[in-house]
């Protein structure tokens, strides 16, 4: 199961992309998740400054 991005709250800062060890996140305006690559490690959740990512 991949993490979930609240696109209404995401500011597209890209901090989560830099933290993802699987390169499962990308930003094109807002963050998106490649569900096949995400391993639910939670690294991105802790780094999101607006708490737009959840498990």
PDB file with one MODEL, atoms N, CA, C and O in Angstrom:
MODEL        1
ATOM      1  N   UNK A   1       0.854  -1.183   0.000  1.00  0.00           N
ATOM      2  CA  UNK A   1       0.000   0.000   0.000  1.00  0.00           C
ATOM      3  C   UNK A   1       0.892   1.236   0.000  1.00  0.00           C
ATOM      4  O   UNK A   1       1.814   1.335   0.810  1.00  0.00           O
ATOM      5  N   UNK A   2       0.635   2.145  -0.870  1.00  0.00           N
ATOM      6  CA  UNK A   2       1.438   3.366  -0.988  1.00  0.00           C
ATOM      7  C   UNK A   2       0.907   4.459  -0.064  1.00  0.00           C
ATOM      8  O   UNK A   2      -0.242   4.421   0.375  1.00  0.00           O
ATOM      9  N   UNK A   3       1.765   5.425   0.217  1.00  0.00           N
ATOM     10  CA  UNK A   3       1.321   6.581   0.989  1.00  0.00           C
ATOM     11  C   UNK A   3       0.296   7.364   0.182  1.00  0.00           C
ATOM     12  O   UNK A   3       0.195   7.213  -1.036  1.00  0.00           O
ATOM     13  N   UNK A   4      -0.456   8.197   0.874  1.00  0.00           N
ATOM     14  CA  UNK A   4      -1.494   9.002   0.243  1.00  0.00           C
ATOM     15  C   UNK A   4      -1.111  10.476   0.323  1.00  0.00           C
ATOM     16  O   UNK A   4      -0.668  10.955   1.366  1.00  0.00           O
ATOM     17  N   UNK A   5      -1.285  11.181  -0.777  1.00  0.00           N
ATOM     18  CA  UNK A   5      -0.998  12.610  -0.832  1.00  0.00           C
ATOM     19  C   UNK A   5      -2.307  13.379  -0.849  1.00  0.00           C
ATOM     20  O   UNK A   5      -3.164  13.132  -1.697  1.00  0.00           O
ATOM     21  N   UNK A   6      -2.466  14.312   0.085  1.00  0.00           N
ATOM     22  CA  UNK A   6      -3.620  15.210   0.072  1.00  0.00           C
ATOM     23  C   UNK A   6      -3.251  16.364  -0.865  1.00  0.00           C
ATOM     24  O   UNK A   6      -2.549  17.295  -0.469  1.00  0.00           O
ATOM     25  N   UNK A   7      -3.722  16.294  -2.088  1.00  0.00           N
ATOM     26  CA  UNK A   7      -3.341  17.290  -3.094  1.00  0.00           C
ATOM     27  C   UNK A   7      -3.907  18.672  -2.811  1.00  0.00           C
ATOM     28  O   UNK A   7      -3.425  19.660  -3.366  1.00  0.00           O
ATOM     29  N   UNK A   8      -4.920  18.760  -1.955  1.00  0.00           N
ATOM     30  CA  UNK A   8      -5.437  20.073  -1.571  1.00  0.00           C
ATOM     31  C   UNK A   8      -4.479  20.786  -0.621  1.00  0.00           C
ATOM     32  O   UNK A   8      -4.456  22.016  -0.567  1.00  0.00           O
ATOM     33  N   UNK A   9      -3.677  20.005   0.138  1.00  0.00           N
ATOM     34  CA  UNK A   9      -2.744  20.580   1.097  1.00  0.00           C
ATOM     35  C   UNK A   9      -1.310  20.663   0.587  1.00  0.00           C
ATOM     36  O   UNK A   9      -0.531  21.492   1.057  1.00  0.00           O
ATOM     37  N   UNK A  10      -0.958  19.811  -0.371  1.00  0.00           N
ATOM     38  CA  UNK A  10       0.412  19.773  -0.891  1.00  0.00           C
ATOM     39  C   UNK A  10       0.771  21.104  -1.548  1.00  0.00           C
ATOM     40  O   UNK A  10      -0.001  21.661  -2.328  1.00  0.00           O
ATOM     41  N   UNK A  11       1.974  21.603  -1.209  1.00  0.00           N
ATOM     42  CA  UNK A  11       2.443  22.868  -1.777  1.00  0.00           C
ATOM     43  C   UNK A  11       3.491  22.660  -2.868  1.00  0.00           C
ATOM     44  O   UNK A  11       4.012  23.626  -3.425  1.00  0.00           O
ATOM     45  N   UNK A  12       3.801  21.396  -3.172  1.00  0.00           N
ATOM     46  CA  UNK A  12       4.732  21.095  -4.247  1.00  0.00           C
ATOM     47  C   UNK A  12       6.170  21.488  -3.973  1.00  0.00           C
ATOM     48  O   UNK A  12       6.912  21.805  -4.903  1.00  0.00           O
ATOM     49  N   UNK A  13       6.573  21.473  -2.719  1.00  0.00           N
ATOM     50  CA  UNK A  13       7.919  21.927  -2.357  1.00  0.00           C
ATOM     51  C   UNK A  13       9.016  20.943  -2.753  1.00  0.00           C
ATOM     52  O   UNK A  13      10.156  21.354  -2.971  1.00  0.00           O
ATOM     53  N   UNK A  14       8.695  19.647  -2.851  1.00  0.00           N
ATOM     54  CA  UNK A  14       9.669  18.653  -3.273  1.00  0.00           C
ATOM     55  C   UNK A  14      10.538  18.059  -2.186  1.00  0.00           C
ATOM     56  O   UNK A  14      11.396  17.226  -2.476  1.00  0.00           O
ATOM     57  N   UNK A  15      10.340  18.463  -0.951  1.00  0.00           N
ATOM     58  CA  UNK A  15      11.145  17.915   0.147  1.00  0.00           C
ATOM     59  C   UNK A  15      10.970  16.401   0.235  1.00  0.00           C
ATOM     60  O   UNK A  15      11.938  15.682   0.479  1.00  0.00           O
ATOM     61  N   UNK A  16       9.774  15.923   0.043  1.00  0.00           N
ATOM     62  CA  UNK A  16       9.494  14.489   0.115  1.00  0.00           C
ATOM     63  C   UNK A  16      10.231  13.707  -0.965  1.00  0.00           C
ATOM     64  O   UNK A  16      10.689  12.589  -0.728  1.00  0.00           O
ATOM     65  N   UNK A  17      10.344  14.300  -2.149  1.00  0.00           N
ATOM     66  CA  UNK A  17      11.015  13.645  -3.275  1.00  0.00           C
ATOM     67  C   UNK A  17      12.467  13.364  -2.917  1.00  0.00           C
ATOM     68  O   UNK A  17      12.986  12.287  -3.209  1.00  0.00           O
ATOM     69  N   UNK A  18      13.120  14.332  -2.287  1.00  0.00           N
ATOM     70  CA  UNK A  18      14.522  14.176  -1.906  1.00  0.00           C
ATOM     71  C   UNK A  18      14.717  13.103  -0.842  1.00  0.00           C
ATOM     72  O   UNK A  18      15.784  12.492  -0.776  1.00  0.00           O
ATOM     73  N   UNK A  19      13.710  12.862  -0.010  1.00  0.00           N
ATOM     74  CA  UNK A  19      13.812  11.897   1.082  1.00  0.00           C
ATOM     75  C   UNK A  19      13.460  10.470   0.697  1.00  0.00           C
ATOM     76  O   UNK A  19      13.799   9.542   1.431  1.00  0.00           O
ATOM     77  N   UNK A  20      12.795  10.269  -0.421  1.00  0.00           N
ATOM     78  CA  UNK A  20      12.304   8.937  -0.782  1.00  0.00           C
ATOM     79  C   UNK A  20      13.443   8.038  -1.275  1.00  0.00           C
ATOM     80  O   UNK A  20      14.062   8.332  -2.298  1.00  0.00           O
ATOM     81  N   UNK A  21      13.725   6.942  -0.553  1.00  0.00           N
ATOM     82  CA  UNK A  21      14.815   6.050  -0.970  1.00  0.00           C
ATOM     83  C   UNK A  21      14.462   5.210  -2.206  1.00  0.00           C
ATOM     84  O   UNK A  21      15.358   4.642  -2.831  1.00  0.00           O
ATOM     85  N   UNK A  22      13.200   5.123  -2.560  1.00  0.00           N
ATOM     86  CA  UNK A  22      12.759   4.323  -3.698  1.00  0.00           C
ATOM     87  C   UNK A  22      12.488   5.163  -4.947  1.00  0.00           C
ATOM     88  O   UNK A  22      12.131   4.622  -5.994  1.00  0.00           O
ATOM     89  N   UNK A  23      12.656   6.479  -4.839  1.00  0.00           N
ATOM     90  CA  UNK A  23      12.340   7.399  -5.930  1.00  0.00           C
ATOM     91  C   UNK A  23      10.911   7.192  -6.426  1.00  0.00           C
ATOM     92  O   UNK A  23      10.646   7.194  -7.628  1.00  0.00           O
ATOM     93  N   UNK A  24       9.990   7.012  -5.465  1.00  0.00           N
ATOM     94  CA  UNK A  24       8.585   6.755  -5.774  1.00  0.00           C
ATOM     95  C   UNK A  24       7.751   8.027  -5.848  1.00  0.00           C
ATOM     96  O   UNK A  24       6.580   7.980  -6.225  1.00  0.00           O
ATOM     97  N   UNK A  25       8.341   9.157  -5.493  1.00  0.00           N
ATOM     98  CA  UNK A  25       7.608  10.422  -5.473  1.00  0.00           C
ATOM     99  C   UNK A  25       8.118  11.356  -6.560  1.00  0.00           C
ATOM    100  O   UNK A  25       9.302  11.349  -6.898  1.00  0.00           O
ATOM    101  N   UNK A  26       7.215  12.155  -7.099  1.00  0.00           N
ATOM    102  CA  UNK A  26       7.593  13.189  -8.053  1.00  0.00           C
ATOM    103  C   UNK A  26       6.681  14.387  -7.844  1.00  0.00           C
ATOM    104  O   UNK A  26       5.595  14.270  -7.278  1.00  0.00           O
ATOM    105  N   UNK A  27       7.140  15.534  -8.308  1.00  0.00           N
ATOM    106  CA  UNK A  27       6.361  16.763  -8.170  1.00  0.00           C
ATOM    107  C   UNK A  27       6.184  17.406  -9.526  1.00  0.00           C
ATOM    108  O   UNK A  27       7.150  17.690 -10.233  1.00  0.00           O
ATOM    109  N   UNK A  28       4.934  17.628  -9.873  1.00  0.00           N
ATOM    110  CA  UNK A  28       4.573  18.391 -11.068  1.00  0.00           C
ATOM    111  C   UNK A  28       3.405  19.271 -10.652  1.00  0.00           C
ATOM    112  O   UNK A  28       2.254  19.010 -10.999  1.00  0.00           O
ATOM    113  N   UNK A  29       3.720  20.297  -9.917  1.00  0.00           N
ATOM    114  CA  UNK A  29       2.686  21.134  -9.300  1.00  0.00           C
ATOM    115  C   UNK A  29       2.390  20.663  -7.892  1.00  0.00           C
ATOM    116  O   UNK A  29       2.502  21.426  -6.932  1.00  0.00           O
ATOM    117  N   UNK A  30       2.013  19.403  -7.775  1.00  0.00           N
ATOM    118  CA  UNK A  30       1.829  18.756  -6.473  1.00  0.00           C
ATOM    119  C   UNK A  30       2.509  17.387  -6.518  1.00  0.00           C
ATOM    120  O   UNK A  30       2.849  16.894  -7.593  1.00  0.00           O
ATOM    121  N   UNK A  31       2.700  16.795  -5.378  1.00  0.00           N
ATOM    122  CA  UNK A  31       3.366  15.506  -5.286  1.00  0.00           C
ATOM    123  C   UNK A  31       2.464  14.375  -5.777  1.00  0.00           C
ATOM    124  O   UNK A  31       1.256  14.376  -5.541  1.00  0.00           O
ATOM    125  N   UNK A  32       3.074  13.418  -6.461  1.00  0.00           N
ATOM    126  CA  UNK A  32       2.374  12.195  -6.857  1.00  0.00           C
ATOM    127  C   UNK A  32       3.223  10.998  -6.432  1.00  0.00           C
ATOM    128  O   UNK A  32       4.441  11.102  -6.289  1.00  0.00           O
ATOM    129  N   UNK A  33       2.557   9.860  -6.234  1.00  0.00           N
ATOM    130  CA  UNK A  33       3.225   8.653  -5.761  1.00  0.00           C
ATOM    131  C   UNK A  33       3.112   7.549  -6.800  1.00  0.00           C
ATOM    132  O   UNK A  33       2.035   7.300  -7.342  1.00  0.00           O
ATOM    133  N   UNK A  34       4.234   6.889  -7.072  1.00  0.00           N
ATOM    134  CA  UNK A  34       4.227   5.679  -7.877  1.00  0.00           C
ATOM    135  C   UNK A  34       3.960   4.530  -6.904  1.00  0.00           C
ATOM    136  O   UNK A  34       4.866   4.082  -6.201  1.00  0.00           O
ATOM    137  N   UNK A  35       2.721   4.060  -6.867  1.00  0.00           N
ATOM    138  CA  UNK A  35       2.304   3.052  -5.888  1.00  0.00           C
ATOM    139  C   UNK A  35       3.088   1.754  -6.010  1.00  0.00           C
ATOM    140  O   UNK A  35       3.270   1.046  -5.019  1.00  0.00           O
ATOM    141  N   UNK A  36       3.551   1.437  -7.204  1.00  0.00           N
ATOM    142  CA  UNK A  36       4.327   0.212  -7.393  1.00  0.00           C
ATOM    143  C   UNK A  36       5.732   0.324  -6.795  1.00  0.00           C
ATOM    144  O   UNK A  36       6.320  -0.687  -6.409  1.00  0.00           O
ATOM    145  N   UNK A  37       6.266   1.522  -6.716  1.00  0.00           N
ATOM    146  CA  UNK A  37       7.618   1.724  -6.192  1.00  0.00           C
ATOM    147  C   UNK A  37       7.632   2.025  -4.692  1.00  0.00           C
ATOM    148  O   UNK A  37       8.626   1.752  -4.018  1.00  0.00           O
ATOM    149  N   UNK A  38       6.549   2.580  -4.167  1.00  0.00           N
ATOM    150  CA  UNK A  38       6.485   2.970  -2.749  1.00  0.00           C
ATOM    151  C   UNK A  38       6.505   1.737  -1.848  1.00  0.00           C
ATOM    152  O   UNK A  38       5.766   0.778  -2.069  1.00  0.00           O
ATOM    153  N   UNK A  39       7.376   1.780  -0.817  1.00  0.00           N
ATOM    154  CA  UNK A  39       7.474   0.672   0.130  1.00  0.00           C
ATOM    155  C   UNK A  39       6.932   1.042   1.515  1.00  0.00           C
ATOM    156  O   UNK A  39       7.155   0.308   2.477  1.00  0.00           O
ATOM    157  N   UNK A  40       6.230   2.162   1.625  1.00  0.00           N
ATOM    158  CA  UNK A  40       5.641   2.612   2.893  1.00  0.00           C
ATOM    159  C   UNK A  40       6.655   2.770   4.020  1.00  0.00           C
ATOM    160  O   UNK A  40       6.366   2.424   5.166  1.00  0.00           O
ATOM    161  N   UNK A  41       7.821   3.281   3.709  1.00  0.00           N
ATOM    162  CA  UNK A  41       8.844   3.450   4.744  1.00  0.00           C
ATOM    163  C   UNK A  41       8.539   4.630   5.669  1.00  0.00           C
ATOM    164  O   UNK A  41       8.983   4.653   6.817  1.00  0.00           O
ATOM    165  N   UNK A  42       7.777   5.612   5.164  1.00  0.00           N
ATOM    166  CA  UNK A  42       7.389   6.760   5.985  1.00  0.00           C
ATOM    167  C   UNK A  42       8.365   7.916   5.980  1.00  0.00           C
ATOM    168  O   UNK A  42       8.117   8.922   6.644  1.00  0.00           O
ATOM    169  N   UNK A  43       9.458   7.811   5.260  1.00  0.00           N
ATOM    170  CA  UNK A  43      10.438   8.905   5.230  1.00  0.00           C
ATOM    171  C   UNK A  43       9.816  10.217   4.778  1.00  0.00           C
ATOM    172  O   UNK A  43      10.116  11.275   5.330  1.00  0.00           O
ATOM    173  N   UNK A  44       8.966  10.148   3.793  1.00  0.00           N
ATOM    174  CA  UNK A  44       8.343  11.356   3.250  1.00  0.00           C
ATOM    175  C   UNK A  44       7.337  11.972   4.225  1.00  0.00           C
ATOM    176  O   UNK A  44       7.186  13.192   4.282  1.00  0.00           O
ATOM    177  N   UNK A  45       6.659  11.128   4.980  1.00  0.00           N
ATOM    178  CA  UNK A  45       5.647  11.617   5.920  1.00  0.00           C
ATOM    179  C   UNK A  45       6.271  12.549   6.943  1.00  0.00           C
ATOM    180  O   UNK A  45       5.738  13.621   7.230  1.00  0.00           O
ATOM    181  N   UNK A  46       7.404  12.132   7.489  1.00  0.00           N
ATOM    182  CA  UNK A  46       8.077  12.925   8.518  1.00  0.00           C
ATOM    183  C   UNK A  46       8.639  14.235   7.986  1.00  0.00           C
ATOM    184  O   UNK A  46       8.806  15.186   8.750  1.00  0.00           O
ATOM    185  N   UNK A  47       8.934  14.304   6.694  1.00  0.00           N
ATOM    186  CA  UNK A  47       9.562  15.486   6.113  1.00  0.00           C
ATOM    187  C   UNK A  47       8.591  16.520   5.564  1.00  0.00           C
ATOM    188  O   UNK A  47       8.981  17.667   5.347  1.00  0.00           O
ATOM    189  N   UNK A  48       7.342  16.147   5.335  1.00  0.00           N
ATOM    190  CA  UNK A  48       6.388  17.073   4.714  1.00  0.00           C
ATOM    191  C   UNK A  48       6.058  18.236   5.661  1.00  0.00           C
ATOM    192  O   UNK A  48       5.538  18.021   6.756  1.00  0.00           O
ATOM    193  N   UNK A  49       6.366  19.475   5.230  1.00  0.00           N
ATOM    194  CA  UNK A  49       6.155  20.634   6.121  1.00  0.00           C
ATOM    195  C   UNK A  49       4.676  21.011   6.316  1.00  0.00           C
ATOM    196  O   UNK A  49       4.349  21.754   7.241  1.00  0.00           O
ATOM    197  N   UNK A  50       3.785  20.506   5.455  1.00  0.00           N
ATOM    198  CA  UNK A  50       2.364  20.843   5.586  1.00  0.00           C
ATOM    199  C   UNK A  50       1.506  19.621   5.928  1.00  0.00           C
ATOM    200  O   UNK A  50       0.277  19.681   5.885  1.00  0.00           O
ATOM    201  N   UNK A  51       2.178  18.501   6.272  1.00  0.00           N
ATOM    202  CA  UNK A  51       1.499  17.264   6.673  1.00  0.00           C
ATOM    203  C   UNK A  51       0.475  16.804   5.638  1.00  0.00           C
ATOM    204  O   UNK A  51      -0.639  16.412   5.986  1.00  0.00           O
ATOM    205  N   UNK A  52       0.868  16.856   4.351  1.00  0.00           N
ATOM    206  CA  UNK A  52      -0.021  16.463   3.266  1.00  0.00           C
ATOM    207  C   UNK A  52       0.111  14.979   2.903  1.00  0.00           C
ATOM    208  O   UNK A  52      -0.607  14.482   2.035  1.00  0.00           O
ATOM    209  N   UNK A  53       1.029  14.277   3.570  1.00  0.00           N
ATOM    210  CA  UNK A  53       1.265  12.867   3.259  1.00  0.00           C
ATOM    211  C   UNK A  53       0.859  12.016   4.452  1.00  0.00           C
ATOM    212  O   UNK A  53       1.206  12.328   5.591  1.00  0.00           O
ATOM    213  N   UNK A  54       0.127  10.948   4.189  1.00  0.00           N
ATOM    214  CA  UNK A  54      -0.277  10.027   5.251  1.00  0.00           C
ATOM    215  C   UNK A  54      -0.088   8.589   4.814  1.00  0.00           C
ATOM    216  O   UNK A  54       0.005   8.289   3.624  1.00  0.00           O
ATOM    217  N   UNK A  55      -0.033   7.703   5.801  1.00  0.00           N
ATOM    218  CA  UNK A  55       0.147   6.271   5.517  1.00  0.00           C
ATOM    219  C   UNK A  55      -1.187   5.630   5.195  1.00  0.00           C
ATOM    220  O   UNK A  55      -1.246   4.430   4.928  1.00  0.00           O
TER     221      UNK A  55
ENDMDL
END
